[in-house]
Amino acid sequence: MAAPGKVAAFRLPPLPTVGDIIKLFRLKAQKQLSQNFLLDLRLTDKIVRQAGELKNAHVCEVGPGPGGITRSILSAGVEQLLLIEKDARFIPGLQMLSEAAPGKVRIVHGDILTYKMEKVFPKHLKKNWEDEPPNIHIIGNLPFSVSTPLIIKWLENVSKKDGPFIYGRTQMTLTFQKEVAERLTANPGGKQRSRLSIMSQHLCTVENCFVIPGQAFVPKPEVDVAVVHFTPLVQPKIQQPFELVEKVVKSVFQFRRKYCFRGIGTLFPERGRLKRTEELMKTANVDPTLRPFQLSMSQFRNLCDTYRKMCDEDPSLFMYNYREELKQKKMRPLLKSTSQLEQTIEENQL
């Protein structure tokens, strides 16, 4: 019996091992879904510890699979655990865990990329953005195929303070391919500095916690895996709409190995491109001979702020699409030759 005034620690009853669950339900990782199972509960405990204090917290686990991390989350003494699993084969094993922790687990069979998270947690947990993060956490061993589009989606949610961030600065602890994790946390000048670096670091404090060797997973992936922790910032480092920041950053990194002048030029139509690119870079005080990965966060902020002013002066500018113009340019000779062919056929018929 617990001592007066103390809450007894939650313990799962004896259960089949994660390996036994895999055998029992004949679960096999599907390569096309880039699934890899983590069976070592010491490692799943370590991942969960990176999330911080979870006692009485509300947690959403993404892609629990056979439930290794799920067990570690439950053992941390959470109040409620929401499991979102796309693959129906894992649901029976997760239901077994749910029955072992009565009233604590809710299972959703769905796709996290489309699942709406605005109403999944109790309203009383909501905090002001300026306050400490709410007692809500997102944790997941993400399939490689979904990790990058998912973090971009969540970063957009952070920017707009919606989705799981309608409750405040919800923290995330997620796994990525080691190389992707290095991009997320890369500093200016680093060889891994990329679009992901800017988009994540301007909105969050991003920490590369530790690396899990590939051989710890079943089946063994060809790469190592890193655990990354995200805490949304009270004030983003670039105070412009997400779509505008993403467009500028994408353009800059379009020609990664060339001078940044080349990529920034793709923000403007061919007619007047040189003049407007020079204007943008001069006003933003950015050296045109720097490579994209050498630019600091403050330089990206200046570029975004200046581009925003140019878009305000010319509202059609933001709608301009470099690739679309390139595509149309390539199509012109084809359309011209087709038109000439049609004219020749018409003349022959006459």
C-alpha positions in Angstrom: 0.0 0.0 0.0 1.3 3.5 -0.9 2.3 5.8 1.9 -0.2 8.5 2.9 -0.1 11.5 0.5 1.8 9.6 -2.1 0.5 8.2 -5.4 1.5 4.6 -6.0 3.8 4.1 -9.1 2.0 2.5 -12.0 3.3 -0.9 -13.0 2.2 -3.0 -16.0 1.2 -6.5 -15.1 3.3 -9.4 -16.5 2.9 -9.4 -20.3 4.4 -11.2 -23.3 7.6 -9.6 -24.5 7.5 -7.4 -27.6 9.2 -10.2 -29.5 6.5 -12.6 -28.3 3.8 -10.1 -29.4 5.4 -10.0 -32.9 5.4 -13.9 -33.1 1.9 -14.2 -31.6 0.2 -11.9 -34.1 2.7 -12.9 -36.9 3.8 -9.3 -37.4 6.4 -8.6 -40.0 7.9 -5.2 -40.7 6.9 -4.0 -44.2 9.7 -2.6 -46.2 7.5 -0.4 -48.3 6.3 1.3 -45.1 9.9 1.6 -43.8 9.0 -0.2 -40.6 11.7 -1.1 -38.1 10.9 -2.5 -34.6 12.8 -1.5 -31.5 12.6 -4.5 -29.1 15.2 -3.4 -26.4 13.2 -1.9 -23.6 16.3 -0.2 -22.2 16.5 1.8 -25.4 12.7 2.5 -25.4 13.0 3.7 -21.8 15.9 6.0 -22.8 13.9 7.5 -25.6 11.0 8.2 -23.3 13.3 9.8 -20.7 14.3 12.4 -23.3 10.7 13.7 -23.3 11.1 14.8 -19.7 8.9 14.3 -16.7 5.8 12.3 -17.9 4.2 11.5 -14.6 0.5 12.4 -15.0 1.2 13.8 -18.5 -1.0 13.3 -21.6 1.0 11.7 -24.4 0.3 11.0 -28.0 2.5 8.2 -29.5 2.8 8.1 -33.2 3.1 4.7 -34.9 3.5 2.5 -31.8 3.8 -0.7 -33.9 4.2 -3.7 -31.6 4.3 -1.4 -28.5 7.9 -1.2 -27.3 7.9 2.5 -26.6 4.2 2.3 -25.5 5.3 0.1 -22.5 8.0 2.6 -21.6 5.5 5.5 -21.8 3.0 3.7 -19.6 5.7 2.7 -17.1 6.5 6.5 -16.8 3.2 7.0 -15.0 1.3 9.0 -17.7 -2.3 10.0 -17.1 -3.5 9.3 -20.6 -1.9 7.8 -23.7 -3.3 8.2 -27.2 -1.9 5.7 -29.8 -2.3 6.6 -33.5 -1.5 3.6 -35.7 -2.0 3.4 -39.4 -1.3 -0.4 -39.8 -4.3 -2.5 -38.6 -2.1 -5.5 -38.0 -0.7 -3.9 -34.8 -4.1 -3.0 -33.3 -4.7 -6.4 -31.5 -1.3 -6.3 -29.7 -1.9 -2.7 -28.7 -5.4 -3.6 -27.3 -3.6 -6.2 -25.1 -1.6 -3.3 -23.7 -4.7 -1.2 -23.3 -6.4 -3.9 -21.2 -3.3 -4.1 -19.0 -3.6 -0.4 -18.2 -7.4 0.1 -17.7 -8.6 3.6 -18.6 -5.2 5.0 -19.6 -5.0 4.1 -23.3 -7.0 5.2 -26.4 -6.2 3.6 -29.7 -6.9 5.3 -33.0 -6.5 3.4 -36.3 -5.6 6.3 -38.6 -2.9 8.2 -40.5 -1.1 10.8 -38.5 -0.5 12.9 -41.6 -4.3 13.5 -41.9 -5.4 13.0 -38.3 -6.8 16.2 -36.6 -5.3 16.8 -33.2 -7.1 20.0 -32.2 -9.5 18.2 -29.8 -7.7 15.1 -28.7 -6.6 16.4 -25.3 -8.6 17.9 -22.4 -9.3 21.7 -22.6 -8.0 22.3 -19.1 -4.4 21.4 -20.2 -4.3 24.4 -22.5 -1.6 27.0 -21.8 -0.9 30.4 -23.1 1.9 30.4 -25.7 4.1 32.5 -23.5 3.8 30.1 -20.6 5.7 26.9 -19.9 4.9 24.0 -22.2 1.6 22.2 -21.4 1.8 18.7 -19.8 1.3 17.2 -23.3 4.0 15.3 -25.3 4.2 13.7 -28.7 6.6 10.7 -28.9 7.3 8.4 -31.8 9.6 6.1 -33.6 8.8 7.4 -37.0 9.0 5.3 -40.2 11.7 7.0 -42.4 9.2 7.5 -45.2 6.9 9.7 -43.1 9.4 11.5 -40.8 10.3 14.5 -43.0 6.8 15.4 -44.4 5.4 14.9 -40.8 7.9 17.2 -39.1 7.3 19.9 -41.8 3.5 19.6 -41.2 4.0 19.9 -37.5 6.4 22.9 -37.9 3.7 24.6 -39.9 1.3 23.8 -37.0 3.8 25.4 -34.6 3.9 28.5 -36.8 0.2 28.8 -36.9 -0.4 27.6 -33.3 -2.9 25.0 -34.4 -3.1 21.2 -34.5 -1.3 19.7 -31.4 0.0 23.2 -30.6 -3.4 24.7 -30.0 -2.7 23.7 -26.4 0.5 25.7 -26.2 4.1 24.8 -26.9 3.7 21.0 -27.0 7.0 19.2 -26.9 8.0 16.4 -29.3 10.5 13.6 -29.0 10.9 11.8 -32.3 13.3 9.4 -34.1 14.8 10.2 -37.5 17.4 8.8 -39.8 20.7 10.0 -38.4 21.4 12.1 -41.5 18.0 13.8 -41.2 18.6 14.5 -37.5 22.0 16.1 -38.4 20.1 18.3 -40.9 17.6 19.4 -38.3 20.3 20.5 -35.9 23.1 21.7 -38.3 24.7 25.1 -37.6 25.7 27.6 -40.3 28.6 26.4 -42.3 28.0 22.8 -41.5 27.8 20.4 -44.4 24.3 19.2 -43.3 22.9 22.7 -43.1 19.7 22.6 -45.2 16.1 23.7 -45.6 15.2 21.5 -42.6 17.7 23.3 -40.4 16.2 26.7 -41.0 12.5 25.6 -40.9 13.0 23.7 -37.6 15.4 26.1 -35.8 13.6 29.3 -36.5 10.5 27.8 -34.8 11.9 25.4 -32.1 14.8 24.6 -29.8 16.0 21.4 -31.5 18.2 18.9 -29.6 19.9 15.8 -31.1 19.7 13.6 -28.0 21.5 10.4 -28.9 22.0 7.9 -31.7 20.7 4.3 -31.8 22.8 2.0 -33.9 20.9 0.3 -36.7 21.5 -3.2 -35.4 19.2 -2.4 -32.4 16.2 -2.5 -34.8 14.4 -5.5 -36.4 14.9 -5.7 -39.3 18.2 -3.8 -39.2 18.0 -0.6 -41.3 21.0 0.5 -43.5 21.4 3.6 -41.4 21.6 4.6 -37.7 18.7 6.4 -36.0 18.8 9.5 -33.9 16.4 10.8 -31.2 15.5 14.5 -31.6 13.7 16.6 -29.0 11.7 19.8 -30.1 10.4 22.6 -27.9 8.6 25.4 -29.7 10.0 28.9 -29.2 7.9 31.6 -27.6 9.0 33.9 -30.5 10.0 32.5 -33.9 13.3 33.8 -35.2 11.7 34.8 -38.5 8.4 36.5 -37.9 6.8 35.9 -41.2 4.0 33.5 -42.4 5.2 29.9 -42.7 4.5 29.7 -46.5 6.6 32.8 -47.1 9.6 31.5 -45.0 9.3 28.1 -46.7 9.3 29.6 -50.2 12.4 31.8 -49.5 14.3 29.0 -47.8 13.4 26.4 -50.5 14.6 28.9 -53.2 17.9 29.6 -51.5 18.7 25.9 -51.2 17.6 25.1 -54.7 21.2 25.4 -55.9 23.0 24.3 -52.7 26.5 24.3 -54.2 26.2 27.6 -56.0 26.3 31.1 -54.7 23.1 32.0 -52.8 22.5 34.7 -55.5 21.5 31.9 -57.9 18.8 30.4 -55.7 17.4 33.7 -54.5 17.0 34.7 -58.2 14.3 31.9 -58.5 12.0 34.0 -56.4 11.5 36.4 -59.4 10.2 36.1 -63.0 12.9 36.0 -65.7 12.0 39.5 -66.8 13.6 41.8 -64.3 15.2 38.9 -62.3 18.7 40.2 -62.0 17.6 43.7 -60.9 15.2 42.5 -58.3 17.6 39.8 -57.0 20.3 42.5 -56.5 17.7 44.8 -54.8 16.7 42.0 -52.4 20.2 41.0 -51.4 21.4 44.6 -51.0 18.4 45.6 -48.8 18.8 42.4 -46.8 22.5 43.0 -46.5 23.5 39.5 -47.6 26.7 38.8 -49.5 25.7 37.2 -52.8 28.8 35.1 -53.0 28.0 33.1 -49.8 26.8 29.5 -50.3 23.3 28.7 -49.0 24.6 26.6 -46.1 26.8 29.5 -44.9 23.9 31.9 -44.3 23.0 32.6 -40.7 19.5 32.7 -39.2 19.6 36.5 -39.1 20.4 36.6 -42.8 17.5 34.4 -43.6 15.3 36.6 -41.5 16.5 39.7 -43.4 15.8 38.0 -46.7 12.3 37.0 -45.6 11.5 40.4 -44.2 12.7 42.1 -47.4 10.9 39.7 -49.7 7.7 40.3 -47.7 8.0 44.0 -48.4 8.5 43.4 -52.1 5.4 41.1 -52.1 3.4 43.7 -50.4 4.4 46.2 -53.1 3.7 43.6 -55.9 1.0 41.1 -54.7 1.5 38.9 -57.8 5.1 38.2 -56.8 4.3 35.7 -54.1 2.3 33.6 -56.6 5.2 33.4 -59.0 6.5 29.8 -59.5 10.0 29.4 -61.0 9.5 25.8 -62.0 6.3 26.5 -63.7 7.9 29.3 -65.8 10.7 26.9 -66.6 8.2 24.2 -67.7 6.3 26.7 -69.9 9.6 27.8 -71.4 10.5 24.3 -72.4 7.0 23.7 -73.8 7.1 26.7 -76.2 9.3 25.1 -78.9 7.1 22.0 -78.8 3.9 24.1 -79.0 5.4 26.1 -81.9 6.4 22.9 -83.9 2.9 21.4 -83.2 1.3 24.5 -84.4 3.4 24.5 -87.6 2.6 20.8 -88.2 -1.1 21.5 -87.8 -0.8 24.4 -90.3 1.0 22.2 -92.8 -1.6 19.5 -92.6 -4.4 22.0 -93.0 -2.7 23.5 -96.1 -2.2 20.0 -97.6 -5.9 19.2 -97.0 -6.9 22.5 -98.8 
